Amino acid sequence: MKALVYHGPGNKSWEEKPKPVLKEQTDAIVKILKTTICGTDLHIMKGDVPTVADGRIIGHEGVGIVEEAGSSVTNFKKGDHVLLSCITSCGKCEYCKKAMYSHCEKGGWILGNLIDGTQAEYVRIPYADNSMYRIPAGADEEALVMLSDILPTGFECGVLNGQVKPGDTIAIIGAGPIGLAVLLTAQFFTPAAIIMIDQDENRLAVAKSLGATHTINSANENAIEMVMSFTNKKGVDVAIEAVGVAATFELCEEIVTAGGHIANIGVHGKSVTLHMETLWSRNITITTRLVDTVTTPMLFKTVQSNKLDPKKLITHHFKLDQVIEAYDTFEHAANEKALKVILTA
């Protein structure tokens, strides 16, 4: 089969790889129909995720058809149409029993990280009963690809960890797909104001169309001064970091109000300065999280009932064998006006 393979920072190729086979009877082999590229994949390509080894097939999102299921898989069979979760869960370990699936002792975020992933013609899914969702007839595959990762990530790591409440003023730093997923799902809780901060005018315009009440282009505006002007110099109740670089996390530290929350989502490959000299007395809560996908079933229902439309985040379509071109588009998002891309087998 063909797959997108990582060969160290800045080095990837579309090449022939062996088709996966069952290793455990709890596995399923899935033929990929649609997949996508995540911002985390770009961090991998930069060398920010050292657990990813040379030769790894990248990708942790997608929908497909079950090609083969192990004898211990009871919820799925050959031919089933399935959504793949970015998080693998054994369902039995101490962390899974706490619903911290991201820290599953035998799973967690392993797809496209510790085992081969979904940017390929076929993928092996361990613990398939707990790591896939059946897709009903007539469902929109492209919308559901957004449920593999970005929607639960934005909701769990940003909105829930940030404890967004009705009437809050929140700021989302980073108007990429994850930041926009935060924007969409934060509106479940009717915050009074949603400030979106980015350096890409196109993405800010999209954010405005999706419900942002204020947008700030930090490339040519003083984001701190603008936030303070919007909030009577108090700052925001929730500052959500959705980029993964030091400058954006430190911006969150500057704009959060006393008693507020900083919710980190971004994948940080380098250290960040924690300004305890200004934060120690301000009752600030700082949270980190790797998505657990515990909210995927709820979000699935929300998408199916047309209360949430993640297809608005899709801007580009490619064939799976055009994945190198798709990466180039995604890596130059500002010039290409790219958000999420869909790769179709």
N, C-alpha and C positions, 0 to 999 in steps of 0.2 A: 504494500500500500504506500501511498504518498503522505508525507507529513512535514510540518514546519519544525525544524530542529535547531536548537540553540547550541552554538559552538564557542561560547565565551562572549564577553562584552563586545557589542557591535558586530557580531558575526552570527548569521543565521542562514539557513538554506532550506529549500523545498526539495526533499530527497526521498528516495525509497527506503522504507523501514519494514521490518517484519510485521505482519498483521498480528495484533494481540491475541492471546489465547487465555482461557480460564486458568487461573493459578489456584484459586480456592473455589469451593462449591457455592460460596456466597457471592461470587462475581457474576457480572453480566458483560457481554461484549455488545457494544452499541455501534451501529452504522450511523455516522454523523450526517445529518441533513442540513443543519444550519449551525454556525458558530460565530464568534465575534472576537475582537481584540480588546483587552482590558488595559487600563492605565498601569496596572501592576505588571502586565507583560512588558510594557516599555521600561519599567524599573528593572525588570529582569535583564532586558537587553542592554541596559546601562551598567550592569554588574552590581546593582543595589541589593540583590537577593542571593547571597553566597551559597545557599542550600541547593540552588539549581545547578546541576552538573552539566558538563560538556556532553552533548549527545541526547539531551532531554527533549522530548516533544512538548511544545508549549501549549498552553490554553487550558481554561477551566470552566468554560461556559458552552452551552449548546443544547440542541434538541436532536433526537434521532429515533431510530427503530432498533428494538432489541434483536440482535442477530443470534444470540445464544445466551442461555441462562443456566447457571449452575443448579445442581439438584437441590440445594438448600434455599434457593430463591423461591419464595412462595407468592409474592405479590405481582410478579411480572413473568411474562413468557415470550417466546419468539414471536416477533411481529408487533409487539406493543409499541405504541407511540409514546415517547417519554421525554420529559424535561430533566436535564442533568443538573444537579446541585454542584456548586463550586466547592462545597464542603462534604467530605466523606465521613459518615458516622457509623460506628459499629453498633450503637444503641445499647451497649451493655456495660461499658466501663464507667468508672467513677465520674468522669467529666460528662459523658453523655447523659448520665442519670441526673446531672445538674443542668441539663440542656445547654452545656458549653461544648457544642459539637466541634467547634473550631479547635478544641484541645483534646479531641478523641485520642485515646492512647494508641489506637491502631489506624487512625485516619486523620481527620482535620483537613487543613489545606494541603493536600498531597498532589492533586491533579495539576500537571504542568509545573510541578515544583519538585516533589520527591519521586513521583512516578509519571509516566507519559500521559500527556493531556489530550485535549479535544481539537486542536488545530491539525486534524488528520482525518483520514477516511474512516477509521475505526478507532474506538477507545475501549479500554477495559475499565469497568466501574466496580471497585470493591464494595462489599456490603450494599449490594444493589437495592435490597428492600428498603434501606433507610436513606439512600442517597439519590433516589430518582423519584419522579412524580409522573403519574399517568396523565397524558394529554387527552382531553375529551375530543370527540369528533367535531370538526368544524372550527376548532380553536386556531387563533392566529399565531403561527409558529414564531414569527419575527418578534411579536410583542412578548412572547413567553421567554425568548432568549434573554431578555432583560431581567427575568426573574432568576436566572442562574446565579447572578452576583450583584449587579449594581443596585437594584431596588432594595433587596434585603440589607445590603451593606449600608446604603445611604440611610435607610430607616433605622436599623439597629444601632449602628455605630455613631450616627449623627443625631437623629431625632430622639430615639429612646434614651441613648446614653446622655444626651444633652438635656433630657427631661423637659422638652418643649411643652409649654402649656398655653391654653387660650389666653390671648392678650399679650403674650411675650413679644419682645423685639429680638429678632435673631439675625445674625450675620453669617453668611456662608462664604468662605474664602476659597475660591476655585469654582468656576462655572463650567467645568468639564462634565462628563457623563455622571460621575458620582455626585458632584455638587448639585447638578440638576435633579438627580434622583432624590437628594435631600429636599430640594425645593418642592418637588411634587408631593412627597410623603409628609413633609412638615405641615402641609395644609390640612391634613387630617385633624390637627389640633388647633386650627384657626388662630395662629399667631397674629398679633396686631400689625406687625411690619416684618418684612423679609428683605434684608439688604444683601445683595449679591455683589461680590468683589472679584474682579478678574482684570486681565490686561488685554482681553480679546473682545473687541466691540461686537462681533457677530454673536459670540456666546452670551454676552450681556443682553443683546437684543432678544435672543431666544429665552433667556431667563425672564425678561420682562413679559414676554408673551405667555410664559407658563405660570405667572403669578407673583414674581418679585415686585415689591412695592418701590424699591430703590435700587439703582445700580451705580457702581463706582468703578471707573477704570483707573486702577492704581498705577498705571504707566504714566498717566498725565494728570492725576488728581491726588491730593494728599488724603489717603484713605482714612487715616486716624481723625483728621480734622473734619472730614465729611461725615463720618459716623457720629462724631460728637455733636455736630450740628443737627443731625437727624434725631438725636436722643437727649436734647437739652443738657449736653455735656456729661451725661451719666454713663454712657456706654450701653452695650447690648446685654440682654439677659442670657443669651446663648451664642457663643462664637464657635463655629464649626469649621475645622481645618480639613480641607478636601483636596490638598495638593501633594503634601509630603516633602516640603523643603523648609529650611530653618526660618526663612523670612516670613512665610505665611503663618507658621505657628507663633512666632514672636508678635506678629500683628494681632493674633487672637489675644495674646497677653495684654496688649495695649488697649484693646477696645472693649474688654469684658467689664461689666459693672460689678460693684460689690455684691457678693452673694450669688454671682452668676456662674455659669458652666462653660468650660472649654471642652469640646468633644473632638478628639482627634480621630480622623479617618485615614489620612494620608499615609502612604508607605514611605517611611523615612530611612534613607540609606546613609545619612550622615547625622552627627549629633546636633542637638538643638539646645540653645541656652534657655534655661528656666530661670526667670528673673524673680527669684524668691525675695530679693530686696524690696520689691514693690508689691508682691503678691501675698506675702506671709500673713498680713493682717486683714486681708480683704474677703475672707470667707469664700474663696474661689474653689470650685470643684473641677478637677481635671480628670478626664476619662480617656482610656484607650480601649480598643477592642478589635479583634478580628471577627468578622461576621460569623455568626453561629447558624444562620438560616432558619432559626426557630420561627420566624414570621413568614416564611415562604408560603405556607398553606393559606394564611390570611390574605397575603398580597395576591396570590393566585386567584382567589375568589374575587378580589377587588378588580383585578384586570378583566376577569371573565364577565363581570357584571357591568363593564364599561364605566366604572367609577374612577378608574385610573388608566391613562393611555400612555404607556411607555414607548409606543411606536414613534411618538413625537421626538424621541431622542435619536432616531435612526436617520442618518443623512446620506450614507453611501452604501452601495451594493457591489459585491464582487463574487466571482466564482471562487471556490476553495483553492483552486490551483493558481489563483491570482493573489495569494496571501502576501507575497513579498511586496507587490504593488499596494495592497491594502495597508500594510505596515507603513510604507512610505507616506501614504495619504494621512494616516492616523498620527504619525510623528510630526507632520507639518500641518497640524490641525488649523492653525490660524490662517494660513494661506489657502488651505483647501476648504475652509468652513466646515470641518468635520467634527462630528460628535461620535455616535456609535456607527460602526460599519457592520454589515451582515455579510458573512461568507457562506455561500450556498454550494453544497456538493453537487 
